[in-house]
Amino acid sequence: MIRTPSPVRTFVLAAGLAAGGLGLAAGFATAPAHAQSQAAQQGPQELMDSVAKRMLTALDQNRAAIRKDPAKVYPIVNEILLPHFDTDYAAQLVLAQHWRTATPEQRKRFVDALYNALLKTYGGALSDFTADRLKILPFRGDPAATQATVRTVVTRANGQEIPVDYRLRKTANGWKAFDVIIEGISYVRNYRNDLGSEVSQKGLDAVIARLERDGLEVKAPGDAATKAAAGTRPAAGAKPAAATAP
């Protein structure tokens, strides 16, 4: 059972709302060249803030259209968020040992299938995200480090505040996020447990085909980000842990 937040939705929640979650297949939009160049020069905290402002502006301009047709959010996410999310590395962490035995074609199909499934499952909810629901906390990391955690706080509908942390790593193209941790629960670790078990039982091709055909089967009442907004808590039994490289 999938118990964790999607990287896309929760990254939007933190980056897109700070002003108040996968290399994908060719054909997805990318950020303008000047935005990519600027991002490559920013630290993790500065990157989060600048992406937040761009995302919130885009959501405000398209909120009504997204509510009518959730697919309207896809190009917004593709353009603004995806260039700053290390999709290949996140997928590698999710598949763990299965990534090492996967062919290049299987790896690419898995990355694309997981991303599309996540976006189709959670994308429409972005229309409800507003600037007053999240704040980015002061950075405590080492500016010279190659990995960093950007800490944020999400305010639930009932006023309760929830810690939402984003793990980023420094790449040749600047800082990129690869994991989201809500109340101590890592999405990478939990997807690794759920999908990894299915891969062991059925094989990677079967899991990829299911994701491409059916998307994600979310048996819980909702993901952690949804529960945060609704004022409920994540599913009991989820193990709090940050992801580690396979």
Secondary structure, DSSP 8 states (H G I E B T S, - for coil): ---S--HHHHHIIIIITTT------TTS----HHHHHHHHTS-HHHHHHHHHHHHHHHHHHHHHHHHH-GGGGHHHHHHHTGGGB-HHHHHHHHHTHHHHHS-HHHHHHHHHHHHHHHHHHHGGGGGG--GGGEEE----S-TT-SEEEEEEEEE-TTS-EEEEEEEEEEETTEEEEEEEEETTEEHHHHHHHHHHHHHHHH-HHHHHHHHHHH-----SSS-HHHHHHHT----TT---B-----
